[in-house]
Amino acid sequence: MKFFIIILLFCLPTTLLAAEFKVSGYGSIVGGKVLSGQKDPAGEVEFQVDFYDYAYYDEDWAWDKESKVALQLVASINERLDATIQLVAKAADEWSPDIDWFYLTYKLNDASKIMAGRRMLPMYYFSEYMEVGFAYPWIRPPANLYWWEITQFNGLTYLYNFELGNWDFDFSAFFGKETQTKIKSHDFWRNRGGYYFPPEGVYISGTADVTWSDIMGVNLAAANDWLDIRASYFSTRYTTTSDIMFFDEIDTNGDGIADTVIERRTNPDGTPIRSGQWSLTDFDLSFYGLGGSMYFTYATVLFDYNYVTYDDGYGSRFPTFYISAVYNHDTWQPYVGISQAKLKITRDFDGFGTGEAEEHQIMTLGLRYNVMPGAALKFELNKFKDKGDRSPWYDFSYHNDATLFSVALDFIF
C-alpha cells in the first residue's frame, strides 16, 4: 500500500492538474442505550453493534459508538483513468481518520475495467456501502453477520459487465492482501472468556495483529426489474500473532527451589517476543456468500447468507444468515428483520469434542423516515438472544441477552 501511494505521488501530480474532480461523502449521527439484559462474562450488560471496531452500548445513553463521517474524492484523469480516495473518521476510533479506499480504475472498454489499490473486500451483499447508513433501511447491518476483522484489502480487481435477455450481470475477480494491527477483538473477547490463544507464553493486551494473505476470489451479480442477487467466494490464509511474555522461575540461592519470578517480554536483542503459529492461529479460510434484494409492489425483501470455513484445529464452520422485510413508502419505511449466527466445531481438537459451540440471534424492528432527499431519520429496537449455552459445552459466544434502542440520522452529500 505504501509503495502504491508513492507511485501515485510521483507519477500523477501533473496529470491531476488537468483532472476533473467529484467530491461526495456520507455520515451518521447515532445514539443508543441498552434497555434491559443480562450480564456477560465480564459482568457488564452490553450490546455489540460493531464486532470489528468493537463498538458496544451499555445502560448509559451514548453517541460515540457508531457516529461517523466520510469524504470521497474521485479524480477523472482522462476518459479511461480515475483515481479514488475515501477518508473515514469514526467516533469509536476517537475520530482519527483512516484511508478506507485509495485505488485507480482503468477502463479497458465499455464492458470491463481494472481497479488497483485499496478498496472494500467484496464479501457481503452490502460490502460496497456497508458503512453508508443512508443506503439501506436499518441503522446498521446485523453485527453477528457482518463481523469479520478484515473489510478492506490491497490488491487488484477485474470487473466485467454483460447482458443476457432482461438480466444485467456483473462478474469480478480479485486478489490481494490485508493486515490489521492491534485488533480490538482479541482484548474484548479475552475479557469475556474468549480468544486469542498464543501457542506459548502469555498474551500481552493490545498487540494482536491479523493478516489475510493470498486473498483470491470471484463475484457474480445478476439483476432484473424485481430481483438483484450476488454470489461470492474467496479464500485466504488467516494468521494471527501478538506480543507475548514469559514468567521465568529462578532459584537465586541455589537450594533447588525456585524463589523468584522474572517477567520476560523481549528477546536478547531487545525486540518484543512475538507469538508463533499453530493450528488455532494460522490456517486457511474460505468464504461463501449469497445475498440479494427482491422488490415487490408493497415490500422489499433483503437477505444475506454466509458460510465460512476455517481449516483450523477445530475445523470451525460459521453458517450465518439475515432476512429483512421493508414496507415500500416514499417517506415512512417500517421494517423487521432477523439474523442468526452459529459456530460448529467439526474436529476433536485436544479432546474438546465436536458439535455446535456458539449460536446467537438478533431480532430487529425499526422505522425509517426520509426527512429529505439526502437524509433519513431512523428508530430501531434490537433484541439479542444468546442461544449458545450447550451444557456441558463451553459457551463460545461470550455474549449476553440484551435489548437495545437506538436512533440515527444518516445523510449523504
Secondary structure, DSSP 8 states (H G I E B T S, - for coil): -HHHHHHHHHHSHHHHTT-EEEEEEEEEEEEEEEEEE---TTS---EEEETTTTEEE-SS-BSSSS-EEEEEEEEE-SSSEEEEEEEEEEGGGTT--EEEEEEEEEE-SSSEEEEEEEEE---STTGGGTT-GGGSSSSS--TTTS--S--EEEEEEEEEEEEETTEEEEEEEEEEEEEE-S-HHHHHHHTTT-----SSSEE-TT--EEEEEEEEEEEEEEE-SSEEEEEEEEEEEEEEE-BEEEEEEE-SSSSSS--EEEEE-B-TTS-B-B----TTTEEEEEEEEEEEEEE-SSEEEEEEEEEEEE-STT-EEEEEEEEEEEE--SSEEEEEEEEEEEEEE-S--TT---EEEEEEEEEEEEEEEEEETTEEEEEEEEEEEE----TTS--TT----EEEEEEEEEEE-
